[in-house]
Amino acid sequence: MPNIFETKPNPFFMKSNIIAFQLFVILLLISCSKEEAEKLECETENIGYITMTCTSDNPYNIYIDGVYTFQMAGNTFRDDHELSAGTHSLRAEQESGYLIYPTIREIDLTIGQCEKRSWVFP
């Protein structure tokens, strides 16, 4: 005698649930992007970015807020150097290749949160 209370799974209902779940996962993955993650990082760290370009054939020492930071070779650039949001003094001082005095370039740069700025010297 068959059990009248026994139910069998509906294959159409199961397929539609699986498809709905797959669509949900795809939409969730599409909504996240690398740009949003990077923006979130610069917001939480309160930083901006600067690209520095040295157009001289000679190397330059870079100072940020009066502190030696690094040396740039001639005809190179440094992309997306992180700086805290605010105003900073930048100084590029020629390391070699000068006759009497080195070339020095200075700038006060205000950078906002998540902002990208550039500085070209000499």
Phi, psi and omega in degrees: 000125181288147178276118184282345180270352181284131179248146177255143179294141179273114183298326179295318179297319180293319179295318181292326176293320179294317179296318179298319179295317179298319178296320178299315180295318179297315179296323179296317180291322181292327184290339178267133177225159180296321181299319178295321180294318178295318179298320179298320179297315181290333176288316181288328180270351182055054182236161172232180185230144177230138173254124181250134181235124177259113182267359180275161174281346186260155178285151179230139172273134182252129177242133176240122183054040176080002182249128177301130184247312179190174176246136177252132175289162179295148178054046177228173174219156176238120188263137173053051173287129184279135174226145175294147179299138180139196181258133181229147173263128179247142180220131175242120182240125182300128182277318182208172177090011179254160181272304183244307182235145177286151173284133179233130176238132180230147179207144169261123186238126174259127182234134181268170178298126180068009181278148176246125180235168177223155178219124179246130178218165002283000000 
